[in-house]
Amino acid sequence: MSKIKIGTRGSKLAMWQAEEVRRKLSEVHPELETELVVIHTKGDKILDTALSKIGDKGLFTRELEQALLDSEIDIAVHSLKDMPTELPEGLMLGGVLERGEVRDAFISRDGRRLSELTANDKVATSSLRRKAQLLALFPHLTVVDIRGNVDTRIQKMQDGHCDGIVVAGAGMERLGLSNLITEYLDPQTVLPAVSQGAIAIEMREDDEDIYELVDLINHFATWQAIVAERAFLRTMEGGCQIPLACYTSVVEGRFRMDAMVASLDGTKLIKDSFECNPEEASEEAIMLAQRMLENGAEEILNIIRGNE
Ligand SMILES: NCc1[nH]cc(CCC(=O)O)c1CC(=O)O
């Protein structure tokens, strides 16, 4: 293997993440030649519709996956949280980089914290998960939709579209914008998206040379966590259209998952958690999802699906 083509979306955040994979690869294989191939996805093109209304799994990934299947690229770099749990036939997750910041961040126009906002203030997010959890915490808030890349959202806020936005802390840090963050949200109160902060490498299943290479930069503890998180998501059958979240952590060798499912307006919110040895995390995650489905999550999901 002497040259590798790395597929990525063209946003600043996607490019940063692809460059990070490139840096990691050159650490383990200094002679390797790398080329970034920018591919536009449907999610980059439709910018005026709420994500929850497009309701399309793979909005930010499908064109990259087609390029992989067509051998136009050798690996695709994604934000793992944008990847559906079922990958196209012939493709697999090759590895993940060490997870970055997992928490959501709140940014306000005037420096007030979330708890200081009033009923006159508008908070913007495109995520049903964030909306439901914000409303559960602060029912008086008005939550409005927003689309676009992270810097576009900040600009829209500064232009008066809203008084604050909630975005992934990882995105802000990667774009060098951490200084704008008003506060990080406690991850056990506002749970992050499944796999938030993780950068994933997708590849062809039969590409052994690439697998050997990618495996060298796979971060095992992150891998263990995201496999469990995606097992939870798969069992819950959630896509981005459902307010669903989980936060995983390892404390003194014990793996812990906190999970939540909520109604769209945040009035019903189910939380549950488990702790186990890291090797048992996926099995426990599936049982957690089943337990939550029995304890009311199924009912919430049925109502949401019925409204679609
Ligand atoms: N849904 C868009 C998206 N996909 C990945 C990130 C940030 C990086 C990450 O969370 O891994 C973001 C922006 C955001 O949610 O604010």
The ligand as an ORCA input file, in Angstrom:
! r2SCAN-3c Opt
* xyz 0 1
  N     -25.455     16.721     12.866
  C     -24.354     17.502     12.367
  C     -23.061     17.165     13.042
  N     -22.449     15.986     12.842
  C     -21.315     15.960     13.612
  C     -21.216     17.158     14.283
  C     -20.136     17.539     15.200
  C     -19.096     16.484     15.504
  C     -19.609     15.357     16.339
  O     -20.524     15.538     17.147
  O     -19.071     14.247     16.212
  C     -22.313     17.943     13.913
  C     -22.611     19.327     14.358
  C     -23.468     19.431     15.593
  O     -24.179     18.490     15.964
  O     -23.458     20.503     16.203
*
